[in-house]
Amino acid sequence: MELTTENNRMLHRMRRVQRWAAAMRALYWLLIIGLAFGSFYFVKPYFEQLTKVYTQGAANFSTIQTEFSNIQSFFGKGKSDTTATTE
């Protein structure tokens, strides 16, 4: 009878440890998922600002390319003015 009681106590302790382990594992994953979303919320304004700077930079680069093309056509660099004669 004493062996049965001791065995029962050990099984109850093992089950309690399993419950705590499951609870801690769930808390661990909730913490990781929460930190992922929280860090995204924290970093989101920086990503938006970076996207804004990128789009403005791309627009400025496009404008520079257009102006450079206009300057080239104004000075006639697009045409071949000099031809080499080989005789």
Secondary structure, 3 states (H helix, E strand, C coil): CHHHHHHHHHHHHHHHHHHHHHHHHHHHHHHHHHHHHHHHHHHHHHHHHHHHHHHHHHHHHHHHHHHHHHHHHHHCCCCCCCCCCCC
